[in-house]
Amino acid sequence: MRISACTEEYFNQCATVLATKSKLLSACFTHMTWPHGQLIIIWELQTFTHNHRRAREAIEDFWSCIQTNKTNNRRLIHRSKGVAGTAMDYLNFLLCLVLAWVAIYFLLSTAKKGEAANPRILPPGPSPLPIFGNLFILGTKPHISLTELARTYGPLMSLQLGQVPTVVISSAIVAKEALQKNDISFSSRTVSDAVCALNHHQSSIVWLPAAAQWRNLRKICNSHVFSNSRLESSQNLRRDKVKDLISHVQKCSESGMAVDIGQAAFTTTSNLLSNTFFSVDLGDPTSEFAREFKGVVRGVVDETGKPNFADYFPLLRKMDPQGIRRRMSIHFGKLLGLFNNMINQRLQGKRPSESTEGNDVLDALLGINQEKSEEIEQSNIPHLLLDLFTAGTDTTSSTLEWAMTEILRNPGKLNKAQAELEEIIGKGNPVEEPDISRLPYLQAIVKETLRLHPAVPLVVRKVDSDVKLFNYTMPKNAQVLVNLWAIGRDPEIWEEPNTFKPERFLGSEVDVKGRDFELIPFGAGRRICPGLTLATRMIHLMLASLIHGFDWKLEAGVSPENMDMEERFGLTLEKAQRLRAIPVRV
């Protein structure tokens, strides 16, 4: 085994220098001609005291090799004995340094050979710039930029976003390998600096790592918030909130005013969630408090979705250069204060004057806390409610707005859906939740909308340990972005991928529940959205109700083919220009 090499001339120079320092050498040099004309140098083994077994064995093997070949024109440098005290100390110190270098060199060489045998090959990707890496490639619409890059570098791609190593997944096959077969390794999320405001991330079901605390919150959501029994028992509540929506649309129809579809859906969803959680309306447009509440929720969504330099350069987190965490602290403080106030009133046996009696989610959560049947601290309840509100309102309203946009842009699809409703429901009859299962074309419209316009276009995960994926290494702690927008428009899966074509889902068993990775708008694996069932019920019911009783025409004489379809990227993928349409009663 080769420990170190040098030319004979260099060896003689070193020997001369050492001889000048002391006339008596205590070290033993053995050098011999090697196959490539180099000379190998080794210090006498007896002076080697390093405790690393592999290094000792290597030097012993090498020394043995030298001894067996010493008769073949090898020269042994004379060993000098009996040394004066000061010179001996100096040389011993020098020998220790050299031997330490030999051991370190050997270990580094061994490590490099090990890496060569088991290389950590990262996925391909564009070359990063100094400091900023590939950050400027993202642009204002990262989901589109990353889709275009994937055409060059493939469906598994690596980027360097500032100081954050990032892996981008852009195909259903790779997404399935990561989120299903390697679900444990991909079950955590990279935490945005914005949600660290007021330490929200330490109690958040959205941002906690997939450990005991997260599993307990998830269990509570499945058992007490989104369970089938609770959803069934709250059907009347959803029906009442949709009636309020239709009443608002009817008033607009009578006055010839346009309806802001996204805003109307946001109000309806907010009222539904607030009644489910607290038995009170928080989305009433006539209430000043409700308007402020809506503004705060919108502020949380906007700030969370803004590009933040502190996310890409961790050293900037303490500085908060864009003020995002500071503004989030204000928004979080207002929402947490509201929820804490409701909790305190409920514990004192008081209910808001506008609330209705009933065993709502807040009652259930407080019952858990008092009975200790499951672990949830009272201080964590407001953070859970904050997550459910901000995640539920914006995603649902955005999806409904895109669905209405697509069918108004394609009048033939709208007519087909209305014909199905008239046949199954009957003209003038309200749509009920149990009717949805009998409306396959309506279901196909919702699936096609979620394919083209996933509410969250980039699902964020984090790799907890080095993982091999298709012979590439996903490095530990790397950020992972699953590009749902790219998967939904993959030409290898979808025929005419950019065309709104609900018919592709008729007779198809593909659904949005996380089993079919070509359509995973709510995510997949253990991190799939817990509110999936409630969201799909609400979207179908609101969409069916809006198109069953009304025809729609676009405001200001805009023709369907000239509709603005620009997207605005943020926490959710919203329509850049809000959809405003005039309802006409039929």
N, C-alpha and C positions, 0 to 999 in steps of 0.2 A: 504494500500500500504506500503510495507516494505522500509524504508529509509536507515537504517543501522542496523547492528546486532553485538552483542558481547555476550560473556558469562557473567554470573552474577559476577564471580570472577573478570573478567577484568573491569567490570563496577565499582565495589567497589574500585579497585585499582585507577581508574581514579578519582573517587570522593575524595579519600584520598589525591591524589596529588593536586587537586584543593583546597581542604580545607587547605592544608599546605600553599599554596600561599596566601590565604586570609581567615580569620576567617568568613567573611561574604560573602555568595554566593548570587549573584543577579539573578543567573540563576535558572530556574526550571527544574529539571530532573523528568521525568516520566518513570518508567520502569515497565514492566509487563511480566509475563511468556507467551511465545508464543508457538504454537503447537509443534514446534521442539525443545523445551527446550532452546531457545535463548531468550535474552532480547532485547527489542527495546528501543532505547533512542531517545528522542526528546527534543530540547530546547524550551523554552516558545515562543509561536507564536508571542507575542507582540514585541519581539526583532528582528523579522525577517523583513528585509527591502528590500530583493532582488526583483527586478522588473519583474522577469519572471513569467508570469501568471500561467503556468502549474505547476511550482514548488510550488507557493503559494497555489494553489488549492489542490495539493497533501498533503501538510503539514496540511492544514485546515481539509481535510478529515480524516487524520490520528489522529489529535488532537480530533476531534469529536468522533472517534472510541474509543479513550482512555477514554474520559469523560463518555461514556455510559457503559463502562465496569469497572469503577474504584471501584465498590462495590465487584467485584469478586477477592478477595485476592490480590488486587494490593496495592502497597505501594507508597505513595506520599512523595517525599522528601520535607522537610520543606523549605518553601520560606522565605528567610531572607530579611528584608527590612532595609533601612537606612544604607547606606554604606559610608565609608570615601572616599574622593575625589580621591586619588591616586590609591587605591585598586579598586575602581569602574571603573576608566578609563582602568586599566589593564584588568579587567574581561570583560568589554565591547568589548575591542579589541580582546580578546580571543574568545568571543562569535561570533563576526563577522567572524573570520577565520573559525570557525567550521561550521557556517551557510552557508558560501560560499562553503565549502567543500560538505555539504549536497546537495546544489543546483547543483553543478557541477556533483556530483555522480548521482543524479537523471537524469540530462540531458543526461549524457553518457549512463546510463542504458536504457533510452527511445530510444536513437539513435540506440543502439545495438539491442533492440527489433524490431525497425523499419527495420533494415537490415535483421534480422532473418525472418521477415514477407515478405520482398522483397529482397531476396538474389541476389547479383551480382555474378553469377556463370560463370566463365571463361571457354572456351572450354578446353578439356583435352590436355595434352601435356607432354613432358618429363620434369623431375625435372631439374631445372637450377643449375649450379655451382655458387658459390659466385663470385661476380664481373662480370665474363664473361658470366654468364647465359648459354644459349645453343649455343653460338657463334661457338664453335669448331665443332658442329654437321654438319654445313653447308658444309665444305670441299671446294674443288675447283669446284665442280659441284652442286651448291645448288639446282637446279631444280630436280636433281635425288635424292639427299639426302632427300629433303622434300617429294618427292613421296614415298620413302621407309618408312619414318616416318608416313605418312598418312595411310599406311596399318595397323599400330599399333594403332594410336590414332584417326583415322577417317578423313573424308573430311573437318572437321572444327577443327583446331588445334591451340593451343596457344604456343608461345615460348617467351623467354626473351633473346633478342640479345643484350648483353651488358646491357645498361641502357634503351633500347628501347623495350617496350612491343609490340609483333607482333602476328598477327592472320594470319594463312595460310588457304586458300581456295583451295581445290583440287578436286572438283566435279562440274559438270554442274548445278546440282540442287541448290547447295549453291551459286554458282556464280550468277545464275539468281536471287535468293532471295536478294543478296547484290547489284548487279549492275543494276537491273531493278526495283525491288519493293522498295528498299531502296537507290535508285540512289543518292538522294540529300545528304544523310549522308556519302556516299562513293565517293563523287565527287572530293575531294581534293587529293593531292599527298604529300607524305613525301619528303621533299626537301633534296637532296644530298648535302653534303658540297662542292663537286667539282663544282657544277653549281652556287654556291654563288660567284665565282670569278667575279670580276668587277660588282658585284650586278646584274648579268644576271638574276637570279631567280625573281627579282622584275619586269621584263619586259617580261618574257618568257611565251609564250602560253602553253608550256609544264608543267611549274612548278608553275604558278600562281594559287592561290585558285580559286574555281569556283564562283567568284564574278563579279562585274560590269566590271572591266578591262578585265578579261578573256573572259567574254561573248562578249564584243565588238571585241576583237581580233579574236575570233572564228567566229563571224558574218562576219568580213572582209575576213577571209580565205574562208568561204563558198561562199561569193558573188564575190570576185575578184581574188582568186587564184585557187580554185578547183571547181568553178561553171561549170555546164554542158556546158554553152555557151563558156567559155574559153577553156575547154577541147576539145570541138568539133572544135573550131577555130585553135587549135594547133596540130591537127592530122598530118598535113603535116610536122611539125617540128619533131614529134616523128618518123615519117616514115623516114625522112632524117637521123636522128641519128642512127636508126637501120640499114640503108643502110651503114653508116660508120662502124658500127660493123661488118656487113657481109663482107665489103671490107677488113677489118683487118683479118678476119678469112680466107678469100680467099687467101690472101698473105701468111699466115701461111701454108695453104694447099699446095700451090705451092712450098714452100720451105721445106715442111715436118717438120715444127716446131710445137711444142705443144702450145696450147692456154691456158693461165691462165684464166679460165672461170670467176672466181670472180673478177679479176682485169679488164677484158674486160667489164664485166657488170657494175662495178663501174665507169669506164671511160664513158661509154654510158649514165648512169644515171646522172652523174655529168654534162655532156654536155647538156643533155636534160633540167635539172633544170636551169642551168646557162643561157641557151638560152631563156627559158620560163620567167625567172626573169629579165635578163639584156640584152638579145639579143647578147650574146657573149659566146664563148666556154671557159670553165675553166677546161676541162678535156683532152685537147690535149696532148698526150704523148710526142710530139716533142717539147713542150714549157717548158722552165725552170720554168716560173711562174706557169704554170699549175701543174707541178710536185710538186712544193712547196705548192701550194694550196691543193693538194691531201694529202700531208704529214700532213698539219695542221688539215684538217678534220679528218684524221685517228687518229691523236693525241687526238683530242677532244673525239672521240668515245672510244678510249682505256682508257683514264684517267677517263671518266665517268663510265666505266664498272669495274674499279679496286675496290676490297674490300678496304674500307677506315675506319680505327679505329675511325676517327672523326665522322662518321655517327652513331656509336654505343655508343660512349662516348662523349656527347656534350661538356664536359669540355675541350676536346682536340681540339675543333674547332679553338680556337685562336692560338694554337700552330702549327697546320697543320703538325703533326709529320712525315707524309710520303711525304710531299711536293707536294701533288696532286693539291691543290688549287693554289699553286704558279705556277706550270706548266700550269694549265688551264688558269690562267691569261695571260700567254704568248700567248697561242693558241687563246683564245678569243680576245686578243688585236689585233692580226694579222688579224683575220677574220672581226672584227668590223671595223678596220682601212680600209680594202679593201672595205667593203660595204659603209662606210661613204664617201670614195673617189669617188665611183661610184655615190652616191647620189649628192655630190657636183658638179660633172661634169654634171650630168643631169640637175640640177637646173640652171647651167650656159649655158645650151643649147648645151653642148658638148656631143658627144658620142664617145666611144673608136673606134679607126680606124678599128678594126676587127669586130665591131658589125654591125648588120643589122637593118634597120629601121623597126619600128613596135611598136604597143602599147603593151608593155610587162607589167609584174606585177609591176615592179618598177615605170613605168609611172602611173599605176593605183593607187598605194599606195601614191605617191606624189600628185596625183590629189585629193585624199581623204583628205590629209593633207591641201592642199591649199583651197579646196572648203568647208572644214569643214562639209561635208555631213555626215561623221561619225568621231568619235573621234579616232585619232591615232597621237601621237606626232612624229615628225620627228626623235627624239632621240630613239624611240622605233622600228622604221623600221629595223635598222640593227640587232637588237635582234630577230625580227621575221624571218628575212632571215636566220640568223644563225641556228635557230631551224629547219626551213624547210630543209636546206641543210644537216645538220648532221643527222636528223631523216630519210630523204628520201633516201640518197645515200646508206648507209650501209645496211639498212633493205632490200632494193630491190635487191642489188647485192648478198647478202647472200642467199636470197630465190631462186634466179635463180641458184646459184651454187649448192644448195641442190637438186633442181629439176633435173638438169643435172646429178648430182651424182647418184640419185636414178634410172633414166632411163638407164644410162650406166651400172649400177649394175644389172639391170633387162632388158636384151636385148629384151625379148619378148614384154615388155611394149613399148620400143622405136619403135620396128617394127610396132606395132599396131597404135601408134601415127603417124608415117610416112605414113602408109597406109591411114589413115583418111585424112591427109593433101593432099596427092596425089589425092585422090578421090574428095575432096571438092575444093581445090585450083587449082590443076593441076600442073603437073611437070614443073618446070622452072618458074612458076609465083610467084611473091613476095606475101607475106602474108600482108594483110591490116587489120586495126583495125576492120572494120565492119564484117570481116570474122570470128572473134573469136566466135561470138554467134552461128555459125554453126559448131563449133568444140567441141562437148561434151566430147570427150575423153581427148582432151588437157585440157579443163577446169577441168576435174576430176583429171588429173595429178597435176595441180596446187593446188587444194583443198587438195589432199592427201599429198603433200609436206608440206603445211602449217599445216596440222594436226600433222605430225610427227616432223616437224622442225619449230615451230613458231619462227619468227625472234626475238621476245622479249618473252622469256619463262616465265618470272615472271612479271606480271603487278603490279605496285606499286600504292597503294592508301593509304589514311589516313581517319580515322573515325573522323568526326567533333563533334560528341556527342555520348553519350552512346546509343547503339542500341542493341535491342534484335534480335537474329538470331537463330532460332531453339532452343529456351529456354536458349541460352547462351548469355552472355553480351559481346559485343564488346566495350571495354572501350574507353572513349573519348581520342583522340590524338594517339591511337594505330596505328602502321603501319600495313597495310594489303597487303599481297602478294597473288595474284591470280595465281596459278600454271597452266598456259596454257599447259605446256608440259605434266603434269599429266592428265589433262582433255582430251587431245588428244590421250592418251594411256590408257584410262580407260576401263578395260575389261568388265565392266557392260554396256558400250555403244557400243564399237567397237568389232566386231569379229576379231580375230587374230590382236590385237591392234598394235603389233610391226612389222607387215608385210606391205610392200608397196603394196597396192592393190587399184589402182584408180577405179576399177570396182564397188567398194562399193558406189560410188557417181553417177553412171549412173542411170538415172531415179529418183534420189533423189532431193528433193527441198531444201536440206540443203545448205546454202551459208555462206559466211564469213562477212556478213554485220552487225553482232551484234545481230541478232534476234534469231539465233540458238546457244544456249550456249554450245553445245558440240563442236562447232568450232568457236572460237572467237579470231583468231590470231591478229586482229587489235583492240581488246578490245571491250567494249560494253558500253551502256549508253551515257551520255553526254560527256564523255571523250574519246569516240571512236576516232581512228586516223582520222584526217580531210583529209589526203591524200590517204585514202583507194582507192578511184576510180582511181586516177592517177596511184597508185602503181600496182593495178591489171591489168590495161591496159598495162603498160610497161612490166610486167612479162610475160603475155601471148604473147605479140607481139615478145619480144626477144626470148623466148623459141621456139615458132613456127618457127621463122626465122632461128634459129640455127639448128634445126633438119630437116627442110624441104629441105634444099639445100645440106646437108652434112651427111655422115656417120661419126662415131667417134670411134677411138680406143684409149685405155689408153696408156700413156707414159711408156716406159721402160718395156714393156711386162707384165704389171700388169694384172691379170685376174679379171673379174668382181667380182667373189666370194671372192677375196682377197683384195678388195678395203678397204682403211682405212676410217672408218666411225666415228672416234672420234670427239667429239664436243669440242669447246673452249668457255667457258662461259664468257660473258662480257656484255656490253650494248646490243649487239645482240648475237645470238647463231650461231657462225661461225663454219665452218669446220676447225678442228685443222690442217690438212694437206691439202693445197690448191689443188683443182682439176685441173690437167693438162691433156689435151687430144688433140690428133692429128686429125684435120678434114680431111676428104677425100671427095672430090667433087663428087656428083652423078648427 
